[in-house]
Amino acid sequence: MSTTKIIYGLYADDDDMMKGVHSFREKGIEISEVYTPFPVHGLDKALGLRKTRISDAAFCYAVYGVTIGILLSWYTMNHDWPQNIGGKPAFSWAENMPAFVVPMFELMVFSAAHMMSLTFFVRNKMYPMAPAQNPDPRTTDDKFLIEIKSDNLEAVKQVFIETGVEEITVKDA
């Protein structure tokens, strides 16, 4: 039988919560999750999180949008509705491309923005029917919560008390 427990420490102030994060990291106790009502400056570095790759995904989505714009303009000018505009021949996309820079740019921005939003929601399990992840609804208002999974309950409680925790809750893992 596992003795692993989930220990929640609820803080009233973000500075106390940051002290708690630093104390746990110094003692080598792994923090599972931190819940805050607003972004806390420096929390990602204090937790040792890696750099996000959302910018790489945004670049890929932007390339996808530009590709759709290029294919759409090529198909429209050469096959679907060929026209002689300004004396330019319809059979050459390269000569007509400057007229389509704005729609290609707009498709790039549209694709990157919308697909990054969808990626964010799926990656963070915030899509419809996703199970609720927040263990304490007060963290959406004005409280800060640190979640730790550990076998050493007393050591974790001691660090929480030393860093000014307001409330400690223990649950079975």
Chimera marker file (.cmm) of the C-alpha trace (Angstrom):
<marker_set name="trace">
<marker id="1" x="0.000" y="0.000" z="0.000" r="1" g="1" b="0" radius="0.5"/>
<marker id="2" x="1.333" y="3.407" z="-0.970" r="1" g="1" b="0" radius="0.5"/>
<marker id="3" x="1.852" y="6.034" z="1.714" r="1" g="1" b="0" radius="0.5"/>
<marker id="4" x="2.134" y="8.861" z="-0.792" r="1" g="1" b="0" radius="0.5"/>
<marker id="5" x="-0.051" y="11.817" z="0.132" r="1" g="1" b="0" radius="0.5"/>
<marker id="6" x="-1.045" y="14.974" z="-1.695" r="1" g="1" b="0" radius="0.5"/>
<marker id="7" x="-0.353" y="17.966" z="0.530" r="1" g="1" b="0" radius="0.5"/>
<marker id="8" x="-1.842" y="21.367" z="-0.252" r="1" g="1" b="0" radius="0.5"/>
<marker id="9" x="-0.515" y="24.559" z="1.323" r="1" g="1" b="0" radius="0.5"/>
<marker id="10" x="-2.736" y="27.636" z="0.963" r="1" g="1" b="0" radius="0.5"/>
<marker id="11" x="-1.086" y="31.064" z="1.147" r="1" g="1" b="0" radius="0.5"/>
<marker id="12" x="-2.654" y="34.503" z="1.435" r="1" g="1" b="0" radius="0.5"/>
<marker id="13" x="0.294" y="36.354" z="-0.139" r="1" g="1" b="0" radius="0.5"/>
<marker id="14" x="2.349" y="35.694" z="-3.268" r="1" g="1" b="0" radius="0.5"/>
<marker id="15" x="5.615" y="36.637" z="-1.512" r="1" g="1" b="0" radius="0.5"/>
<marker id="16" x="5.023" y="33.958" z="1.140" r="1" g="1" b="0" radius="0.5"/>
<marker id="17" x="4.179" y="31.463" z="-1.592" r="1" g="1" b="0" radius="0.5"/>
<marker id="18" x="7.434" y="32.308" z="-3.415" r="1" g="1" b="0" radius="0.5"/>
<marker id="19" x="9.350" y="31.798" z="-0.137" r="1" g="1" b="0" radius="0.5"/>
<marker id="20" x="7.679" y="28.410" z="0.113" r="1" g="1" b="0" radius="0.5"/>
<marker id="21" x="8.657" y="27.484" z="-3.453" r="1" g="1" b="0" radius="0.5"/>
<marker id="22" x="12.283" y="28.456" z="-2.789" r="1" g="1" b="0" radius="0.5"/>
<marker id="23" x="12.327" y="26.529" z="0.506" r="1" g="1" b="0" radius="0.5"/>
<marker id="24" x="10.948" y="23.367" z="-1.074" r="1" g="1" b="0" radius="0.5"/>
<marker id="25" x="13.438" y="23.594" z="-3.950" r="1" g="1" b="0" radius="0.5"/>
<marker id="26" x="16.350" y="24.087" z="-1.484" r="1" g="1" b="0" radius="0.5"/>
<marker id="27" x="15.300" y="21.020" z="0.506" r="1" g="1" b="0" radius="0.5"/>
<marker id="28" x="14.909" y="18.934" z="-2.669" r="1" g="1" b="0" radius="0.5"/>
<marker id="29" x="11.160" y="18.413" z="-2.272" r="1" g="1" b="0" radius="0.5"/>
<marker id="30" x="9.434" y="18.281" z="-5.656" r="1" g="1" b="0" radius="0.5"/>
<marker id="31" x="6.487" y="20.613" z="-6.207" r="1" g="1" b="0" radius="0.5"/>
<marker id="32" x="3.708" y="19.060" z="-8.313" r="1" g="1" b="0" radius="0.5"/>
<marker id="33" x="1.756" y="22.210" z="-9.122" r="1" g="1" b="0" radius="0.5"/>
<marker id="34" x="1.199" y="25.812" z="-8.056" r="1" g="1" b="0" radius="0.5"/>
<marker id="35" x="-2.191" y="27.522" z="-8.414" r="1" g="1" b="0" radius="0.5"/>
<marker id="36" x="-2.354" y="31.330" z="-8.437" r="1" g="1" b="0" radius="0.5"/>
<marker id="37" x="-5.119" y="33.856" z="-9.187" r="1" g="1" b="0" radius="0.5"/>
<marker id="38" x="-2.766" y="35.903" z="-11.402" r="1" g="1" b="0" radius="0.5"/>
<marker id="39" x="0.644" y="35.420" z="-13.033" r="1" g="1" b="0" radius="0.5"/>
<marker id="40" x="3.436" y="35.697" z="-10.463" r="1" g="1" b="0" radius="0.5"/>
<marker id="41" x="6.676" y="37.190" z="-11.777" r="1" g="1" b="0" radius="0.5"/>
<marker id="42" x="9.586" y="34.760" z="-11.515" r="1" g="1" b="0" radius="0.5"/>
<marker id="43" x="7.485" y="31.735" z="-10.543" r="1" g="1" b="0" radius="0.5"/>
<marker id="44" x="8.429" y="29.785" z="-13.677" r="1" g="1" b="0" radius="0.5"/>
<marker id="45" x="12.133" y="30.211" z="-12.962" r="1" g="1" b="0" radius="0.5"/>
<marker id="46" x="11.665" y="29.408" z="-9.254" r="1" g="1" b="0" radius="0.5"/>
<marker id="47" x="9.902" y="26.149" z="-10.194" r="1" g="1" b="0" radius="0.5"/>
<marker id="48" x="12.612" y="25.303" z="-12.728" r="1" g="1" b="0" radius="0.5"/>
<marker id="49" x="10.218" y="25.128" z="-15.681" r="1" g="1" b="0" radius="0.5"/>
<marker id="50" x="11.604" y="24.907" z="-19.208" r="1" g="1" b="0" radius="0.5"/>
<marker id="51" x="11.005" y="27.595" z="-21.824" r="1" g="1" b="0" radius="0.5"/>
<marker id="52" x="7.663" y="27.193" z="-23.541" r="1" g="1" b="0" radius="0.5"/>
<marker id="53" x="7.578" y="26.053" z="-27.168" r="1" g="1" b="0" radius="0.5"/>
<marker id="54" x="4.450" y="28.004" z="-28.109" r="1" g="1" b="0" radius="0.5"/>
<marker id="55" x="6.580" y="30.350" z="-30.241" r="1" g="1" b="0" radius="0.5"/>
<marker id="56" x="7.795" y="27.374" z="-32.293" r="1" g="1" b="0" radius="0.5"/>
<marker id="57" x="4.200" y="26.257" z="-32.761" r="1" g="1" b="0" radius="0.5"/>
<marker id="58" x="3.225" y="29.828" z="-33.744" r="1" g="1" b="0" radius="0.5"/>
<marker id="59" x="5.884" y="29.838" z="-36.440" r="1" g="1" b="0" radius="0.5"/>
<marker id="60" x="4.617" y="26.527" z="-37.848" r="1" g="1" b="0" radius="0.5"/>
<marker id="61" x="1.023" y="27.794" z="-37.811" r="1" g="1" b="0" radius="0.5"/>
<marker id="62" x="2.096" y="31.030" z="-39.544" r="1" g="1" b="0" radius="0.5"/>
<marker id="63" x="3.890" y="29.054" z="-42.275" r="1" g="1" b="0" radius="0.5"/>
<marker id="64" x="0.718" y="27.005" z="-42.694" r="1" g="1" b="0" radius="0.5"/>
<marker id="65" x="-1.338" y="30.215" z="-43.082" r="1" g="1" b="0" radius="0.5"/>
<marker id="66" x="1.062" y="31.684" z="-45.654" r="1" g="1" b="0" radius="0.5"/>
<marker id="67" x="1.028" y="28.397" z="-47.575" r="1" g="1" b="0" radius="0.5"/>
<marker id="68" x="-2.773" y="28.435" z="-47.682" r="1" g="1" b="0" radius="0.5"/>
<marker id="69" x="-2.631" y="32.065" z="-48.873" r="1" g="1" b="0" radius="0.5"/>
<marker id="70" x="-0.157" y="31.219" z="-51.637" r="1" g="1" b="0" radius="0.5"/>
<marker id="71" x="-2.149" y="28.195" z="-52.800" r="1" g="1" b="0" radius="0.5"/>
<marker id="72" x="-5.411" y="30.136" z="-52.690" r="1" g="1" b="0" radius="0.5"/>
<marker id="73" x="-4.036" y="33.047" z="-54.718" r="1" g="1" b="0" radius="0.5"/>
<marker id="74" x="-2.334" y="30.725" z="-57.214" r="1" g="1" b="0" radius="0.5"/>
<marker id="75" x="-5.489" y="28.650" z="-57.719" r="1" g="1" b="0" radius="0.5"/>
<marker id="76" x="-7.711" y="31.705" z="-58.012" r="1" g="1" b="0" radius="0.5"/>
<marker id="77" x="-5.473" y="33.577" z="-60.488" r="1" g="1" b="0" radius="0.5"/>
<marker id="78" x="-4.534" y="30.597" z="-62.666" r="1" g="1" b="0" radius="0.5"/>
<marker id="79" x="-7.447" y="28.159" z="-62.623" r="1" g="1" b="0" radius="0.5"/>
<marker id="80" x="-10.646" y="29.315" z="-60.989" r="1" g="1" b="0" radius="0.5"/>
<marker id="81" x="-10.998" y="32.912" z="-62.219" r="1" g="1" b="0" radius="0.5"/>
<marker id="82" x="-8.110" y="33.953" z="-64.502" r="1" g="1" b="0" radius="0.5"/>
<marker id="83" x="-8.185" y="37.656" z="-65.358" r="1" g="1" b="0" radius="0.5"/>
<marker id="84" x="-5.876" y="40.096" z="-67.076" r="1" g="1" b="0" radius="0.5"/>
<marker id="85" x="-5.356" y="42.721" z="-64.382" r="1" g="1" b="0" radius="0.5"/>
<marker id="86" x="-3.134" y="45.645" z="-65.262" r="1" g="1" b="0" radius="0.5"/>
<marker id="87" x="-1.698" y="43.864" z="-68.280" r="1" g="1" b="0" radius="0.5"/>
<marker id="88" x="-0.256" y="41.062" z="-66.156" r="1" g="1" b="0" radius="0.5"/>
<marker id="89" x="-0.673" y="37.578" z="-67.553" r="1" g="1" b="0" radius="0.5"/>
<marker id="90" x="-2.775" y="35.218" z="-65.438" r="1" g="1" b="0" radius="0.5"/>
<marker id="91" x="-0.507" y="32.222" z="-66.005" r="1" g="1" b="0" radius="0.5"/>
<marker id="92" x="2.320" y="33.534" z="-63.820" r="1" g="1" b="0" radius="0.5"/>
<marker id="93" x="1.727" y="33.596" z="-60.065" r="1" g="1" b="0" radius="0.5"/>
<marker id="94" x="5.121" y="35.238" z="-59.411" r="1" g="1" b="0" radius="0.5"/>
<marker id="95" x="4.131" y="38.331" z="-61.399" r="1" g="1" b="0" radius="0.5"/>
<marker id="96" x="0.765" y="38.592" z="-59.631" r="1" g="1" b="0" radius="0.5"/>
<marker id="97" x="1.995" y="37.785" z="-56.122" r="1" g="1" b="0" radius="0.5"/>
<marker id="98" x="2.477" y="41.395" z="-54.918" r="1" g="1" b="0" radius="0.5"/>
<marker id="99" x="-1.275" y="41.918" z="-55.199" r="1" g="1" b="0" radius="0.5"/>
<marker id="100" x="-1.787" y="39.076" z="-52.732" r="1" g="1" b="0" radius="0.5"/>
<marker id="101" x="0.721" y="40.018" z="-50.026" r="1" g="1" b="0" radius="0.5"/>
<marker id="102" x="-1.989" y="41.481" z="-47.775" r="1" g="1" b="0" radius="0.5"/>
<marker id="103" x="-4.330" y="38.443" z="-47.916" r="1" g="1" b="0" radius="0.5"/>
<marker id="104" x="-1.357" y="36.111" z="-47.353" r="1" g="1" b="0" radius="0.5"/>
<marker id="105" x="-0.291" y="38.166" z="-44.323" r="1" g="1" b="0" radius="0.5"/>
<marker id="106" x="-3.828" y="38.152" z="-42.935" r="1" g="1" b="0" radius="0.5"/>
<marker id="107" x="-4.119" y="34.376" z="-43.350" r="1" g="1" b="0" radius="0.5"/>
<marker id="108" x="-0.767" y="34.001" z="-41.594" r="1" g="1" b="0" radius="0.5"/>
<marker id="109" x="-1.914" y="36.063" z="-38.587" r="1" g="1" b="0" radius="0.5"/>
<marker id="110" x="-5.341" y="34.406" z="-38.540" r="1" g="1" b="0" radius="0.5"/>
<marker id="111" x="-3.898" y="30.878" z="-38.598" r="1" g="1" b="0" radius="0.5"/>
<marker id="112" x="-1.219" y="31.579" z="-35.994" r="1" g="1" b="0" radius="0.5"/>
<marker id="113" x="-3.600" y="33.293" z="-33.555" r="1" g="1" b="0" radius="0.5"/>
<marker id="114" x="-6.431" y="30.798" z="-33.766" r="1" g="1" b="0" radius="0.5"/>
<marker id="115" x="-4.315" y="27.663" z="-33.808" r="1" g="1" b="0" radius="0.5"/>
<marker id="116" x="-2.167" y="28.900" z="-30.890" r="1" g="1" b="0" radius="0.5"/>
<marker id="117" x="-5.351" y="29.468" z="-28.882" r="1" g="1" b="0" radius="0.5"/>
<marker id="118" x="-6.555" y="25.958" z="-29.655" r="1" g="1" b="0" radius="0.5"/>
<marker id="119" x="-3.128" y="24.526" z="-28.822" r="1" g="1" b="0" radius="0.5"/>
<marker id="120" x="-3.118" y="26.385" z="-25.499" r="1" g="1" b="0" radius="0.5"/>
<marker id="121" x="-6.557" y="25.069" z="-24.523" r="1" g="1" b="0" radius="0.5"/>
<marker id="122" x="-5.803" y="21.474" z="-25.525" r="1" g="1" b="0" radius="0.5"/>
<marker id="123" x="-2.334" y="21.471" z="-23.927" r="1" g="1" b="0" radius="0.5"/>
<marker id="124" x="-3.724" y="22.801" z="-20.642" r="1" g="1" b="0" radius="0.5"/>
<marker id="125" x="-6.780" y="20.519" z="-20.737" r="1" g="1" b="0" radius="0.5"/>
<marker id="126" x="-9.205" y="23.440" z="-20.797" r="1" g="1" b="0" radius="0.5"/>
<marker id="127" x="-11.447" y="22.081" z="-23.537" r="1" g="1" b="0" radius="0.5"/>
<marker id="128" x="-15.121" y="21.277" z="-22.915" r="1" g="1" b="0" radius="0.5"/>
<marker id="129" x="-15.751" y="18.124" z="-20.880" r="1" g="1" b="0" radius="0.5"/>
<marker id="130" x="-12.224" y="18.234" z="-19.391" r="1" g="1" b="0" radius="0.5"/>
<marker id="131" x="-12.167" y="17.291" z="-15.722" r="1" g="1" b="0" radius="0.5"/>
<marker id="132" x="-11.678" y="20.177" z="-13.294" r="1" g="1" b="0" radius="0.5"/>
<marker id="133" x="-8.075" y="20.431" z="-12.105" r="1" g="1" b="0" radius="0.5"/>
<marker id="134" x="-8.234" y="23.168" z="-9.501" r="1" g="1" b="0" radius="0.5"/>
<marker id="135" x="-8.287" y="21.598" z="-6.003" r="1" g="1" b="0" radius="0.5"/>
<marker id="136" x="-9.406" y="24.809" z="-4.248" r="1" g="1" b="0" radius="0.5"/>
<marker id="137" x="-11.689" y="27.401" z="-5.881" r="1" g="1" b="0" radius="0.5"/>
<marker id="138" x="-10.272" y="30.166" z="-3.658" r="1" g="1" b="0" radius="0.5"/>
<marker id="139" x="-7.158" y="30.195" z="-5.866" r="1" g="1" b="0" radius="0.5"/>
<marker id="140" x="-9.206" y="31.846" z="-8.621" r="1" g="1" b="0" radius="0.5"/>
<marker id="141" x="-9.983" y="34.758" z="-6.308" r="1" g="1" b="0" radius="0.5"/>
<marker id="142" x="-7.202" y="35.741" z="-3.902" r="1" g="1" b="0" radius="0.5"/>
<marker id="143" x="-5.306" y="32.696" z="-2.540" r="1" g="1" b="0" radius="0.5"/>
<marker id="144" x="-2.140" y="30.853" z="-3.656" r="1" g="1" b="0" radius="0.5"/>
<marker id="145" x="-1.780" y="27.091" z="-3.412" r="1" g="1" b="0" radius="0.5"/>
<marker id="146" x="1.221" y="24.765" z="-3.601" r="1" g="1" b="0" radius="0.5"/>
<marker id="147" x="0.550" y="21.077" z="-4.305" r="1" g="1" b="0" radius="0.5"/>
<marker id="148" x="3.134" y="18.481" z="-3.281" r="1" g="1" b="0" radius="0.5"/>
<marker id="149" x="3.029" y="14.684" z="-3.616" r="1" g="1" b="0" radius="0.5"/>
<marker id="150" x="5.270" y="13.155" z="-0.964" r="1" g="1" b="0" radius="0.5"/>
<marker id="151" x="5.800" y="10.262" z="1.426" r="1" g="1" b="0" radius="0.5"/>
<marker id="152" x="7.398" y="12.507" z="4.055" r="1" g="1" b="0" radius="0.5"/>
<marker id="153" x="4.320" y="14.288" z="5.396" r="1" g="1" b="0" radius="0.5"/>
<marker id="154" x="5.949" y="15.836" z="8.469" r="1" g="1" b="0" radius="0.5"/>
<marker id="155" x="8.866" y="17.404" z="6.570" r="1" g="1" b="0" radius="0.5"/>
<marker id="156" x="6.502" y="18.976" z="4.046" r="1" g="1" b="0" radius="0.5"/>
<marker id="157" x="4.216" y="20.289" z="6.784" r="1" g="1" b="0" radius="0.5"/>
<marker id="158" x="7.230" y="21.772" z="8.601" r="1" g="1" b="0" radius="0.5"/>
<marker id="159" x="8.355" y="23.698" z="5.494" r="1" g="1" b="0" radius="0.5"/>
<marker id="160" x="4.807" y="24.937" z="4.950" r="1" g="1" b="0" radius="0.5"/>
<marker id="161" x="4.621" y="26.206" z="8.546" r="1" g="1" b="0" radius="0.5"/>
<marker id="162" x="8.067" y="27.875" z="8.293" r="1" g="1" b="0" radius="0.5"/>
<marker id="163" x="7.025" y="29.801" z="5.193" r="1" g="1" b="0" radius="0.5"/>
<marker id="164" x="3.801" y="31.256" z="6.597" r="1" g="1" b="0" radius="0.5"/>
<marker id="165" x="1.130" y="28.944" z="5.210" r="1" g="1" b="0" radius="0.5"/>
<marker id="166" x="-2.463" y="29.795" z="6.062" r="1" g="1" b="0" radius="0.5"/>
<marker id="167" x="-3.957" y="26.316" z="5.713" r="1" g="1" b="0" radius="0.5"/>
<marker id="168" x="-2.650" y="22.767" z="5.119" r="1" g="1" b="0" radius="0.5"/>
<marker id="169" x="-4.814" y="20.037" z="3.585" r="1" g="1" b="0" radius="0.5"/>
<marker id="170" x="-3.751" y="16.396" z="3.188" r="1" g="1" b="0" radius="0.5"/>
<marker id="171" x="-5.376" y="13.888" z="0.825" r="1" g="1" b="0" radius="0.5"/>
<marker id="172" x="-4.558" y="10.361" z="-0.260" r="1" g="1" b="0" radius="0.5"/>
<marker id="173" x="-2.843" y="10.154" z="-3.637" r="1" g="1" b="0" radius="0.5"/>
<link id1="1" id2="2" r="1" g="1" b="0" radius="0.2"/>
<link id1="2" id2="3" r="1" g="1" b="0" radius="0.2"/>
<link id1="3" id2="4" r="1" g="1" b="0" radius="0.2"/>
<link id1="4" id2="5" r="1" g="1" b="0" radius="0.2"/>
<link id1="5" id2="6" r="1" g="1" b="0" radius="0.2"/>
<link id1="6" id2="7" r="1" g="1" b="0" radius="0.2"/>
<link id1="7" id2="8" r="1" g="1" b="0" radius="0.2"/>
<link id1="8" id2="9" r="1" g="1" b="0" radius="0.2"/>
<link id1="9" id2="10" r="1" g="1" b="0" radius="0.2"/>
<link id1="10" id2="11" r="1" g="1" b="0" radius="0.2"/>
<link id1="11" id2="12" r="1" g="1" b="0" radius="0.2"/>
<link id1="12" id2="13" r="1" g="1" b="0" radius="0.2"/>
<link id1="13" id2="14" r="1" g="1" b="0" radius="0.2"/>
<link id1="14" id2="15" r="1" g="1" b="0" radius="0.2"/>
<link id1="15" id2="16" r="1" g="1" b="0" radius="0.2"/>
<link id1="16" id2="17" r="1" g="1" b="0" radius="0.2"/>
<link id1="17" id2="18" r="1" g="1" b="0" radius="0.2"/>
<link id1="18" id2="19" r="1" g="1" b="0" radius="0.2"/>
<link id1="19" id2="20" r="1" g="1" b="0" radius="0.2"/>
<link id1="20" id2="21" r="1" g="1" b="0" radius="0.2"/>
<link id1="21" id2="22" r="1" g="1" b="0" radius="0.2"/>
<link id1="22" id2="23" r="1" g="1" b="0" radius="0.2"/>
<link id1="23" id2="24" r="1" g="1" b="0" radius="0.2"/>
<link id1="24" id2="25" r="1" g="1" b="0" radius="0.2"/>
<link id1="25" id2="26" r="1" g="1" b="0" radius="0.2"/>
<link id1="26" id2="27" r="1" g="1" b="0" radius="0.2"/>
<link id1="27" id2="28" r="1" g="1" b="0" radius="0.2"/>
<link id1="28" id2="29" r="1" g="1" b="0" radius="0.2"/>
<link id1="29" id2="30" r="1" g="1" b="0" radius="0.2"/>
<link id1="30" id2="31" r="1" g="1" b="0" radius="0.2"/>
<link id1="31" id2="32" r="1" g="1" b="0" radius="0.2"/>
<link id1="32" id2="33" r="1" g="1" b="0" radius="0.2"/>
<link id1="33" id2="34" r="1" g="1" b="0" radius="0.2"/>
<link id1="34" id2="35" r="1" g="1" b="0" radius="0.2"/>
<link id1="35" id2="36" r="1" g="1" b="0" radius="0.2"/>
<link id1="36" id2="37" r="1" g="1" b="0" radius="0.2"/>
<link id1="37" id2="38" r="1" g="1" b="0" radius="0.2"/>
<link id1="38" id2="39" r="1" g="1" b="0" radius="0.2"/>
<link id1="39" id2="40" r="1" g="1" b="0" radius="0.2"/>
<link id1="40" id2="41" r="1" g="1" b="0" radius="0.2"/>
<link id1="41" id2="42" r="1" g="1" b="0" radius="0.2"/>
<link id1="42" id2="43" r="1" g="1" b="0" radius="0.2"/>
<link id1="43" id2="44" r="1" g="1" b="0" radius="0.2"/>
<link id1="44" id2="45" r="1" g="1" b="0" radius="0.2"/>
<link id1="45" id2="46" r="1" g="1" b="0" radius="0.2"/>
<link id1="46" id2="47" r="1" g="1" b="0" radius="0.2"/>
<link id1="47" id2="48" r="1" g="1" b="0" radius="0.2"/>
<link id1="48" id2="49" r="1" g="1" b="0" radius="0.2"/>
<link id1="49" id2="50" r="1" g="1" b="0" radius="0.2"/>
<link id1="50" id2="51" r="1" g="1" b="0" radius="0.2"/>
<link id1="51" id2="52" r="1" g="1" b="0" radius="0.2"/>
<link id1="52" id2="53" r="1" g="1" b="0" radius="0.2"/>
<link id1="53" id2="54" r="1" g="1" b="0" radius="0.2"/>
<link id1="54" id2="55" r="1" g="1" b="0" radius="0.2"/>
<link id1="55" id2="56" r="1" g="1" b="0" radius="0.2"/>
<link id1="56" id2="57" r="1" g="1" b="0" radius="0.2"/>
<link id1="57" id2="58" r="1" g="1" b="0" radius="0.2"/>
<link id1="58" id2="59" r="1" g="1" b="0" radius="0.2"/>
<link id1="59" id2="60" r="1" g="1" b="0" radius="0.2"/>
<link id1="60" id2="61" r="1" g="1" b="0" radius="0.2"/>
<link id1="61" id2="62" r="1" g="1" b="0" radius="0.2"/>
<link id1="62" id2="63" r="1" g="1" b="0" radius="0.2"/>
<link id1="63" id2="64" r="1" g="1" b="0" radius="0.2"/>
<link id1="64" id2="65" r="1" g="1" b="0" radius="0.2"/>
<link id1="65" id2="66" r="1" g="1" b="0" radius="0.2"/>
<link id1="66" id2="67" r="1" g="1" b="0" radius="0.2"/>
<link id1="67" id2="68" r="1" g="1" b="0" radius="0.2"/>
<link id1="68" id2="69" r="1" g="1" b="0" radius="0.2"/>
<link id1="69" id2="70" r="1" g="1" b="0" radius="0.2"/>
<link id1="70" id2="71" r="1" g="1" b="0" radius="0.2"/>
<link id1="71" id2="72" r="1" g="1" b="0" radius="0.2"/>
<link id1="72" id2="73" r="1" g="1" b="0" radius="0.2"/>
<link id1="73" id2="74" r="1" g="1" b="0" radius="0.2"/>
<link id1="74" id2="75" r="1" g="1" b="0" radius="0.2"/>
<link id1="75" id2="76" r="1" g="1" b="0" radius="0.2"/>
<link id1="76" id2="77" r="1" g="1" b="0" radius="0.2"/>
<link id1="77" id2="78" r="1" g="1" b="0" radius="0.2"/>
<link id1="78" id2="79" r="1" g="1" b="0" radius="0.2"/>
<link id1="79" id2="80" r="1" g="1" b="0" radius="0.2"/>
<link id1="80" id2="81" r="1" g="1" b="0" radius="0.2"/>
<link id1="81" id2="82" r="1" g="1" b="0" radius="0.2"/>
<link id1="82" id2="83" r="1" g="1" b="0" radius="0.2"/>
<link id1="83" id2="84" r="1" g="1" b="0" radius="0.2"/>
<link id1="84" id2="85" r="1" g="1" b="0" radius="0.2"/>
<link id1="85" id2="86" r="1" g="1" b="0" radius="0.2"/>
<link id1="86" id2="87" r="1" g="1" b="0" radius="0.2"/>
<link id1="87" id2="88" r="1" g="1" b="0" radius="0.2"/>
<link id1="88" id2="89" r="1" g="1" b="0" radius="0.2"/>
<link id1="89" id2="90" r="1" g="1" b="0" radius="0.2"/>
<link id1="90" id2="91" r="1" g="1" b="0" radius="0.2"/>
<link id1="91" id2="92" r="1" g="1" b="0" radius="0.2"/>
<link id1="92" id2="93" r="1" g="1" b="0" radius="0.2"/>
<link id1="93" id2="94" r="1" g="1" b="0" radius="0.2"/>
<link id1="94" id2="95" r="1" g="1" b="0" radius="0.2"/>
<link id1="95" id2="96" r="1" g="1" b="0" radius="0.2"/>
<link id1="96" id2="97" r="1" g="1" b="0" radius="0.2"/>
<link id1="97" id2="98" r="1" g="1" b="0" radius="0.2"/>
<link id1="98" id2="99" r="1" g="1" b="0" radius="0.2"/>
<link id1="99" id2="100" r="1" g="1" b="0" radius="0.2"/>
<link id1="100" id2="101" r="1" g="1" b="0" radius="0.2"/>
<link id1="101" id2="102" r="1" g="1" b="0" radius="0.2"/>
<link id1="102" id2="103" r="1" g="1" b="0" radius="0.2"/>
<link id1="103" id2="104" r="1" g="1" b="0" radius="0.2"/>
<link id1="104" id2="105" r="1" g="1" b="0" radius="0.2"/>
<link id1="105" id2="106" r="1" g="1" b="0" radius="0.2"/>
<link id1="106" id2="107" r="1" g="1" b="0" radius="0.2"/>
<link id1="107" id2="108" r="1" g="1" b="0" radius="0.2"/>
<link id1="108" id2="109" r="1" g="1" b="0" radius="0.2"/>
<link id1="109" id2="110" r="1" g="1" b="0" radius="0.2"/>
<link id1="110" id2="111" r="1" g="1" b="0" radius="0.2"/>
<link id1="111" id2="112" r="1" g="1" b="0" radius="0.2"/>
<link id1="112" id2="113" r="1" g="1" b="0" radius="0.2"/>
<link id1="113" id2="114" r="1" g="1" b="0" radius="0.2"/>
<link id1="114" id2="115" r="1" g="1" b="0" radius="0.2"/>
<link id1="115" id2="116" r="1" g="1" b="0" radius="0.2"/>
<link id1="116" id2="117" r="1" g="1" b="0" radius="0.2"/>
<link id1="117" id2="118" r="1" g="1" b="0" radius="0.2"/>
<link id1="118" id2="119" r="1" g="1" b="0" radius="0.2"/>
<link id1="119" id2="120" r="1" g="1" b="0" radius="0.2"/>
<link id1="120" id2="121" r="1" g="1" b="0" radius="0.2"/>
<link id1="121" id2="122" r="1" g="1" b="0" radius="0.2"/>
<link id1="122" id2="123" r="1" g="1" b="0" radius="0.2"/>
<link id1="123" id2="124" r="1" g="1" b="0" radius="0.2"/>
<link id1="124" id2="125" r="1" g="1" b="0" radius="0.2"/>
<link id1="125" id2="126" r="1" g="1" b="0" radius="0.2"/>
<link id1="126" id2="127" r="1" g="1" b="0" radius="0.2"/>
<link id1="127" id2="128" r="1" g="1" b="0" radius="0.2"/>
<link id1="128" id2="129" r="1" g="1" b="0" radius="0.2"/>
<link id1="129" id2="130" r="1" g="1" b="0" radius="0.2"/>
<link id1="130" id2="131" r="1" g="1" b="0" radius="0.2"/>
<link id1="131" id2="132" r="1" g="1" b="0" radius="0.2"/>
<link id1="132" id2="133" r="1" g="1" b="0" radius="0.2"/>
<link id1="133" id2="134" r="1" g="1" b="0" radius="0.2"/>
<link id1="134" id2="135" r="1" g="1" b="0" radius="0.2"/>
<link id1="135" id2="136" r="1" g="1" b="0" radius="0.2"/>
<link id1="136" id2="137" r="1" g="1" b="0" radius="0.2"/>
<link id1="137" id2="138" r="1" g="1" b="0" radius="0.2"/>
<link id1="138" id2="139" r="1" g="1" b="0" radius="0.2"/>
<link id1="139" id2="140" r="1" g="1" b="0" radius="0.2"/>
<link id1="140" id2="141" r="1" g="1" b="0" radius="0.2"/>
<link id1="141" id2="142" r="1" g="1" b="0" radius="0.2"/>
<link id1="142" id2="143" r="1" g="1" b="0" radius="0.2"/>
<link id1="143" id2="144" r="1" g="1" b="0" radius="0.2"/>
<link id1="144" id2="145" r="1" g="1" b="0" radius="0.2"/>
<link id1="145" id2="146" r="1" g="1" b="0" radius="0.2"/>
<link id1="146" id2="147" r="1" g="1" b="0" radius="0.2"/>
<link id1="147" id2="148" r="1" g="1" b="0" radius="0.2"/>
<link id1="148" id2="149" r="1" g="1" b="0" radius="0.2"/>
<link id1="149" id2="150" r="1" g="1" b="0" radius="0.2"/>
<link id1="150" id2="151" r="1" g="1" b="0" radius="0.2"/>
<link id1="151" id2="152" r="1" g="1" b="0" radius="0.2"/>
<link id1="152" id2="153" r="1" g="1" b="0" radius="0.2"/>
<link id1="153" id2="154" r="1" g="1" b="0" radius="0.2"/>
<link id1="154" id2="155" r="1" g="1" b="0" radius="0.2"/>
<link id1="155" id2="156" r="1" g="1" b="0" radius="0.2"/>
<link id1="156" id2="157" r="1" g="1" b="0" radius="0.2"/>
<link id1="157" id2="158" r="1" g="1" b="0" radius="0.2"/>
<link id1="158" id2="159" r="1" g="1" b="0" radius="0.2"/>
<link id1="159" id2="160" r="1" g="1" b="0" radius="0.2"/>
<link id1="160" id2="161" r="1" g="1" b="0" radius="0.2"/>
<link id1="161" id2="162" r="1" g="1" b="0" radius="0.2"/>
<link id1="162" id2="163" r="1" g="1" b="0" radius="0.2"/>
<link id1="163" id2="164" r="1" g="1" b="0" radius="0.2"/>
<link id1="164" id2="165" r="1" g="1" b="0" radius="0.2"/>
<link id1="165" id2="166" r="1" g="1" b="0" radius="0.2"/>
<link id1="166" id2="167" r="1" g="1" b="0" radius="0.2"/>
<link id1="167" id2="168" r="1" g="1" b="0" radius="0.2"/>
<link id1="168" id2="169" r="1" g="1" b="0" radius="0.2"/>
<link id1="169" id2="170" r="1" g="1" b="0" radius="0.2"/>
<link id1="170" id2="171" r="1" g="1" b="0" radius="0.2"/>
<link id1="171" id2="172" r="1" g="1" b="0" radius="0.2"/>
<link id1="172" id2="173" r="1" g="1" b="0" radius="0.2"/>
</marker_set>
